[in-house]
Amino acid sequence: MRDPNTPPPNAPRPRCDRASVLVAALLVLLHTFASPASAQPVGAGSTSGHVWLVLPDTESGGAVLVHAPPRHADNTARYRASEPGTLRVVRRLTFMPVGIAAGGDTVTLISAAATSGQSAESPAAPRGFALEATPTPMSDFWAYEPGGRFLPVQPLPEGLEVRGVSAYDDAPVLLGRLDGRWWLARLGANAWNPITLPEDAEDADTLVLTAATGDGLGIVETGSAGIWRAWAWRGEAAGDGRAWQLSALTTRRSLGDGKIFRLGRRWLAVRSMPGGIEITTLDESDERSLASVAQAPKGAVIGVTSDFGGRLVAVWTREPGPGATSDDDVEIAEVSLATGDVLYRGDPIRVSPISATQFRMLAAALVALAVIALLIVLGPGETPAVLPEGASLAEPGRRLIATLIDLAIAAGVCSVIFQIPVLDLLTFGVLFNGDGSWVALPATLGVGAAIGIVLEWLIGCSLGKAVLGCRVVSVRAPDAERAKANGRPMARALLWQVTVRNVIKWALPPVAALALLDSSARHRGDVLSRTAVVVPSPPPEPESE
């Protein structure tokens, strides 16, 4: 007996099954497009030339914040320019930010609000964290404050769904959905200050906030190819409904996962295409190609800064090839947005105060000097010294002050020759400039030795010794007897003697510094050259009857 609920064999199949599947699929698609997009790697640039990028960390599952320092020097000489391709790792993050903003020397990261599947301790609202780059005297090295952590910024509203993060006038700007409406605000001193959107933009289904460049802010109603509405923000000072300027942008294709940038009055679109990164300019009449980065993968992280007419920095992880030792092989490309030229492409440049060749040269020189110093220290012992009548050995403190005077004079000469501040030479700051100016330091020692040799040979003392009342004399017995026979109070040191003592003194300062600890107050240069630094002895006191 057939079940009454079972349709007859020849009965037509209900068509609602196919319709139900179609409706369900449509609902899934609508849910997908309506829900917030998953966090993607982000980047931002500032008017001062900084570019900040957040890269995914495959090992920890978090992210890494990296910094491309400015490629031009600051007008106030606070920092030096860095070479194209320079990239520095700043911090490792436990989360992937949903947006990033750069203003001046500060970067602000925005994290997403917690979802229903996260723990109760997770924040119900997006959170912001700030970090500041501080220049150091070491070439284009930067310090990041506060050390080891971030500064929290003013809290954001609960339930806010972040759609875009940018910056205006060095302050972060955030676009999102709040209570079913668009919400735009800029970070102030004490709170996020709402920005009134254009009336005709409040009902838009899709709004894109221009990515942070440090120059220009706008929102675009994107869609498929055709005409997009775009509003450029003139700032709060405009008032009276004139804060936004509406324009139309003609596009040839949809934005997809790309980004919109505003540099001054220019609108730029950056898309990841199958052949690489495509950069185009947008205006009312047409979309034109500006530049491209060939073979850049879809996961490339992009930041744009407005210095020198605009500069784009893209960083990505290469696919591991044959013989690769790591799956974190990073490549960087820089493109001029003024000319479209590729300024750099290749491995990131690791910042170092000196090059590898210079380091090897310095290491070899230090080893050679150490060997020579050891031979001198372990060389022949001190020979008997014949001091002139009416003279005694100069005190170590007096000799030290005289040497400092001579060093300051030599540094002043090299400062003029190399165009380097004297303070950088005397404090060894030239070792960290990274521009080859470190050669001024050995040059200073060489100039000091040359001045000492010439003056001590001609007049018997350097300028520093003359100020302190010291003289360099030969203490060999034959020289002392010859001087006495000729009626001279002191035996002047010969050229070879002053050469030996000055070379050891200036080329091996630690060896010369042993005079401060030696009971005879003579360093090894004096001992080997048979010389001494003397001062007039005080006249003997008359004997009392």
C-alpha positions in Angstrom: 0.0 0.0 0.0 1.4 3.3 -1.0 1.9 6.0 1.6 -0.6 8.8 1.0 2.1 11.3 1.7 4.3 9.9 -1.1 3.7 11.5 -4.5 2.8 9.2 -7.4 5.7 8.1 -9.6 4.6 10.3 -12.5 3.8 13.3 -10.5 5.8 16.4 -11.3 8.7 17.2 -8.9 8.1 20.3 -6.8 10.1 23.3 -8.3 10.5 24.9 -4.9 13.6 22.8 -4.1 15.6 24.6 -6.8 14.2 28.0 -5.8 15.0 27.3 -2.2 18.6 26.6 -3.0 18.8 29.7 -5.1 17.4 31.8 -2.3 19.7 30.2 0.3 22.7 30.9 -1.9 21.6 34.5 -2.4 21.3 34.9 1.4 24.7 33.5 1.9 26.2 36.0 -0.7 24.3 38.9 0.9 25.6 37.9 4.3 29.1 37.6 2.9 29.1 41.1 1.4 27.3 42.7 4.3 29.5 41.3 6.9 32.8 43.0 7.7 35.7 41.9 5.6 38.4 39.9 7.3 41.5 41.8 8.4 44.0 42.3 5.6 47.6 43.5 5.7 47.6 47.3 5.7 49.9 50.3 5.2 50.0 54.0 5.5 52.3 57.0 4.8 52.7 60.5 6.3 53.6 64.0 5.1 57.0 63.6 6.7 57.9 60.7 4.5 57.3 57.8 6.8 55.7 54.6 5.5 54.4 52.0 7.9 53.4 48.5 6.8 51.8 45.6 8.6 52.9 42.2 7.3 51.4 38.8 8.3 53.6 36.7 10.5 53.3 33.1 9.3 55.2 31.7 12.3 53.2 33.2 15.1 49.9 33.8 13.3 50.1 37.5 14.2 51.6 40.3 12.3 54.8 42.4 12.0 54.9 46.2 11.9 57.7 47.5 9.6 58.9 51.0 8.9 60.3 52.5 5.7 62.1 55.7 7.0 61.9 59.0 5.1 64.0 59.1 1.9 64.7 62.8 2.4 66.4 64.7 5.3 64.4 66.8 7.7 64.6 70.5 7.2 65.5 70.9 10.8 68.4 68.4 10.5 66.7 66.1 13.0 67.4 63.0 10.9 69.2 62.0 7.7 67.7 60.6 4.5 67.6 56.8 4.1 68.3 55.0 0.9 65.5 53.6 -1.2 64.7 50.0 -0.2 65.5 50.6 3.5 63.1 48.7 5.8 63.2 48.2 9.5 61.2 45.8 11.7 59.5 47.7 14.5 57.3 45.4 16.6 55.7 42.0 16.4 51.9 42.1 16.9 49.6 39.5 18.3 46.7 40.8 16.1 46.2 41.9 12.5 45.0 45.5 12.5 42.0 46.4 10.4 43.4 49.9 9.6 46.5 52.0 10.1 47.0 55.8 10.0 50.2 57.8 9.9 50.7 61.4 10.9 54.0 63.2 11.3 56.3 60.7 13.1 53.4 58.8 14.7 51.6 55.7 13.5 48.1 54.6 14.9 46.9 51.0 14.6 43.2 50.1 14.8 42.2 46.6 16.0 38.8 45.1 15.3 36.1 44.6 17.9 35.5 41.2 19.3 33.2 38.8 17.6 30.6 36.6 19.3 33.0 33.6 19.2 35.7 35.3 21.2 36.2 35.4 25.0 34.4 37.7 27.3 37.6 39.6 28.0 37.9 40.7 24.4 36.9 44.3 23.8 33.5 45.0 22.4 34.7 48.0 20.5 37.6 48.6 18.2 40.8 49.8 19.9 43.6 52.1 18.8 47.3 52.0 19.6 49.9 54.6 18.8 53.7 54.5 18.4 56.1 57.3 17.6 59.4 57.1 15.6 62.2 59.1 17.1 65.4 59.9 15.2 68.8 58.9 16.7 72.3 60.1 16.0 73.1 56.8 14.4 72.7 57.4 10.7 69.0 56.8 9.7 68.4 54.6 12.7 65.1 55.3 14.5 63.9 54.5 18.0 60.3 53.7 18.7 58.6 55.1 21.7 57.3 53.9 24.1 59.7 51.0 24.2 58.2 47.5 24.0 54.6 48.6 24.0 52.0 51.0 22.5 50.1 54.0 23.8 46.3 53.5 23.8 44.3 56.2 22.1 40.9 57.4 22.9 38.2 54.6 23.0 35.9 54.0 20.1 32.2 53.4 20.3 31.0 49.9 21.0 29.5 48.1 18.1 31.4 50.1 15.5 32.3 48.2 12.4 35.5 49.7 10.9 35.4 50.2 7.1 38.5 52.4 6.6 41.2 54.2 8.5 43.1 57.3 7.2 44.6 60.6 8.5 44.1 64.3 8.1 46.3 67.0 9.5 48.4 64.3 11.2 45.4 63.0 13.1 43.8 59.6 12.5 40.4 59.5 10.7 38.1 56.5 10.9 35.1 55.5 8.7 32.7 52.7 9.8 29.1 51.6 10.4 27.5 52.3 13.7 23.8 51.6 14.5 23.1 51.0 10.8 24.5 54.3 9.7 27.8 55.6 8.3 30.1 57.1 11.0 33.1 59.3 10.3 35.3 60.8 13.0 38.8 62.3 13.6 40.8 61.7 16.7 41.0 64.8 18.9 42.8 65.5 22.1 40.1 63.9 24.4 37.8 62.0 22.1 36.9 61.0 18.5 35.2 64.0 17.0 32.5 63.1 14.5 32.7 64.6 11.0 29.4 65.3 9.2 29.2 63.4 6.0 27.8 64.9 2.8 24.0 64.5 2.7 24.0 62.6 -0.6 26.6 60.1 0.8 24.8 59.1 3.9 22.5 56.7 2.1 25.3 55.2 -0.1 25.6 51.4 0.0 29.4 51.3 -0.4 31.7 54.1 0.8 35.5 53.8 0.7 37.8 56.1 2.7 40.9 57.2 1.0 43.9 55.4 2.5 46.4 57.4 4.6 49.0 59.4 2.7 49.3 62.4 4.9 48.0 64.6 2.2 44.3 64.8 1.3 41.2 63.1 2.6 38.2 61.9 0.7 35.4 59.3 0.5 34.3 57.5 -2.7 31.1 55.7 -3.5 32.6 52.8 -5.5 30.8 50.3 -7.7 31.3 48.6 -11.0 33.0 50.3 -14.0 31.5 53.7 -14.8 31.1 56.8 -12.8 31.9 57.0 -9.1 31.0 59.8 -6.9 33.8 61.2 -4.8 33.9 63.8 -2.1 37.1 65.6 -1.1 37.2 67.1 2.4 38.3 70.7 2.6 38.4 70.7 6.4 36.1 72.0 9.2 37.1 75.6 8.6 35.2 75.6 5.3 31.8 75.3 7.1 28.4 76.2 5.7 28.1 72.9 3.9 31.3 73.6 1.9 33.5 71.2 3.9 33.0 68.6 1.1 33.6 69.0 -2.6 31.8 66.6 -4.9 33.4 65.3 -8.1 32.8 62.4 -10.5 35.5 59.8 -11.3 35.4 57.8 -14.5 36.6 54.2 -14.0 37.1 51.3 -16.4 36.8 48.5 -13.8 35.6 47.9 -10.3 37.9 48.6 -7.4 37.8 45.0 -6.0 40.3 44.7 -3.1 42.2 47.8 -4.3 42.6 51.1 -2.5 41.9 54.7 -3.3 44.4 57.4 -2.5 44.2 61.2 -2.6 47.4 63.2 -3.1 46.7 66.9 -3.2 44.0 67.1 -5.9 44.8 63.8 -7.5 42.8 60.6 -7.1 44.7 57.4 -7.4 43.5 53.8 -7.6 45.9 50.9 -6.7 44.7 47.4 -7.6 46.4 44.0 -7.4 46.0 42.5 -10.9 47.1 39.1 -12.2 50.3 40.7 -13.7 51.2 42.7 -10.6 50.2 46.0 -9.0 48.4 48.6 -11.2 48.4 52.3 -10.3 46.0 54.6 -12.2 44.8 58.2 -12.0 41.1 59.0 -11.8 39.3 62.1 -13.0 36.0 63.1 -14.6 37.1 62.2 -18.1 38.9 58.9 -17.9 41.1 56.5 -15.9 44.7 56.5 -17.0 47.6 54.2 -16.2 50.4 55.8 -14.2 52.7 53.0 -13.1 52.9 49.3 -12.3 54.9 46.8 -10.3 55.2 43.7 -12.4 54.8 40.3 -10.9 53.9 41.6 -7.4 51.6 39.1 -5.7 48.0 39.8 -4.6 49.1 39.8 -0.9 51.5 42.8 -1.4 51.1 45.4 1.4 51.0 49.0 0.1 51.7 52.3 1.7 51.8 55.8 0.0 53.4 59.0 1.2 53.1 62.4 -0.3 56.7 63.5 -0.3 58.3 64.5 -3.6 55.0 64.3 -5.5 54.1 61.0 -4.0 55.9 57.7 -3.4 54.4 54.2 -3.2 56.1 51.4 -1.2 55.0 47.8 -1.7 56.3 44.9 0.3 55.5 41.2 -0.1 56.7 37.7 0.7 58.2 35.8 -2.2 57.1 32.3 -2.9 59.8 29.9 -1.7 61.8 28.7 -4.7 64.2 25.8 -5.3 66.9 25.8 -2.7 65.2 28.4 -0.6 66.2 28.3 3.1 63.2 30.4 4.4 59.6 31.0 3.5 59.9 34.6 4.7 61.9 36.0 1.8 60.7 39.6 1.6 60.9 41.9 -1.4 60.3 45.6 -1.6 59.5 48.0 -4.5 59.3 51.7 -4.5 57.5 53.8 -7.2 57.5 57.5 -7.9 53.9 58.7 -8.2 55.1 61.9 -9.9 56.8 60.2 -12.8 55.7 56.5 -12.6 59.4 55.3 -12.4 60.3 52.3 -10.3 62.8 53.8 -7.8 63.9 50.5 -6.2 63.0 46.8 -6.4 64.8 43.9 -4.6 65.7 42.7 -1.2 65.2 45.2 1.7 68.3 47.2 2.7 69.4 46.4 6.3 70.4 49.7 7.9 74.0 49.7 9.3 76.2 52.5 10.4 79.0 51.2 8.2 79.1 48.9 5.2 80.4 45.4 5.3 83.6 46.4 3.5 84.2 49.2 5.9 83.6 46.9 8.8 86.1 44.3 7.6 88.7 47.1 7.1 88.1 48.4 10.6 88.3 44.9 12.0 91.6 44.2 10.2 93.0 47.6 11.4 92.0 46.9 15.0 93.7 43.5 14.9 96.9 45.0 13.5 97.0 47.7 16.1 96.4 45.2 18.9 99.4 43.2 17.7 101.6 46.2 17.4 100.5 47.5 20.8 101.3 44.1 22.4 104.8 44.1 20.8 105.4 47.6 22.0 104.2 47.0 25.6 106.3 43.8 25.8 109.3 45.4 24.0 112.6 46.4 25.6 112.5 47.9 29.1 113.2 51.4 30.1 116.8 52.7 29.7 118.4 55.2 32.1 117.2 58.7 31.4 119.4 61.8 31.8 117.1 64.7 32.6 118.3 68.3 32.0 119.4 70.3 35.0 116.6 72.4 36.4 113.9 70.2 34.9 111.6 67.4 36.1 109.2 65.1 34.5 105.8 66.6 33.7 102.9 65.4 35.8 100.4 62.9 34.1 97.5 65.4 34.6 99.4 68.2 32.9 100.3 66.0 30.0 96.7 64.8 29.7 95.3 68.4 29.5 98.0 69.2 26.9 97.0 66.2 24.8 93.3 67.2 24.9 94.2 70.7 23.7 96.2 69.2 20.8 93.2 66.9 20.0 90.8 69.8 19.9 93.1 71.6 17.5 93.3 68.6 15.2 89.6 68.1 15.4 89.0 71.7 14.4 91.3 71.3 11.3 89.4 68.1 10.2 86.1 69.7 10.9 86.9 72.3 8.2 88.3 69.7 5.8 85.4 67.2 6.1 82.6 69.7 6.9 81.7 67.8 10.0 80.8 69.4 13.4 83.7 69.3 15.9 81.4 67.8 18.5 80.7 64.8 16.2 84.4 64.1 16.1 85.2 64.5 19.7 82.2 62.4 20.8 82.8 59.7 18.1 79.4 60.4 16.6 80.8 60.1 13.1 81.1 56.3 13.7 77.3 56.1 13.4 76.5 58.6 10.6 76.5 55.9 8.0 77.7 58.2 5.2 81.5 57.4 5.3 82.3 60.4 7.5 83.8 58.0 10.0 87.1 58.4 8.1 87.4 61.9 9.7 88.2 60.2 13.0 91.4 58.5 12.0 92.2 61.6 9.9 92.0 63.6 13.2 94.5 61.3 14.8 96.7 61.6 11.8 96.6 65.4 11.8 97.3 65.5 15.5 100.4 63.3 15.0 101.6 65.4 12.1 101.2 68.7 14.0 103.0 67.1 17.0 105.9 65.9 14.9 106.5 69.2 13.2 106.2 71.4 16.2 108.1 69.2 18.6 111.0 69.0 16.1 111.1 72.7 15.3 110.3 74.4 18.7 110.4 71.5 21.1 106.7 71.4 22.0 103.2 71.2 20.6 100.7 73.9 21.1 99.1 72.1 24.0 102.4 71.6 25.7 103.3 75.2 25.1 100.2 76.3 26.9 101.0 74.0 29.9 104.7 74.9 29.9 106.0 71.5 28.8 108.8 70.6 26.5 110.0 67.4 24.7 113.7 66.7 25.2 116.0 63.8 24.4 117.2 62.0 27.5 120.0 60.0 25.9 123.3 60.5 27.7 125.3 61.5 24.6 122.7 64.1 23.7 122.6 65.5 27.2 126.4 65.8 27.3 126.5 67.4 23.8 123.9 70.0 24.9 125.8 70.8 28.1 129.0 71.2 26.1 127.3 73.6 23.7 125.9 75.6 26.6 122.3 74.6 26.0 120.1 73.7 29.0 118.2 70.9 27.2 118.9 68.5 24.4 116.2 68.9 21.7 114.7 65.7 20.4 115.7 64.6 16.9 113.2 64.1 14.0 113.2 60.3 14.3 112.6 60.6 18.1 109.5 62.9 17.9 108.2 60.8 15.0 108.4 57.5 17.0 106.8 59.1 20.1 103.9 60.8 18.2 103.1 57.8 16.0 102.8 55.6 19.1 100.9 58.3 21.0 98.3 59.0 18.3 98.0 55.6 16.6 97.8 53.7 19.8 96.1 55.9 22.4 95.6 53.1 25.0 99.4 52.5 25.0 100.0 56.2 25.5 97.4 56.3 28.3 99.6 53.9 30.3 101.7 56.9 31.2 98.9 57.8 33.6 99.6 54.6 35.6 103.3 54.3 35.1 105.5 55.4 38.0 108.0 57.1 35.7 105.2 59.2 34.0 106.5 58.1 30.5 104.5 56.1 28.0 106.1 53.5 25.7 106.5 56.0 22.9 108.8 58.1 25.2 110.7 55.0 26.3 111.3 53.7 22.8 112.3 57.1 21.4 114.5 58.0 24.4 112.5 61.2 25.1 110.7 62.8 28.0 108.2 65.5 28.6 109.6 67.9 31.2 108.8 71.1 33.0 111.1 73.6 34.8 111.8 72.5 38.3 111.0 75.0 41.1 114.1 76.7 42.4 115.5 75.1 45.6 114.5 76.8 48.8 117.4 78.5 50.6 118.7 76.6 53.6 117.8 78.3 56.9 120.7 79.0 59.3 
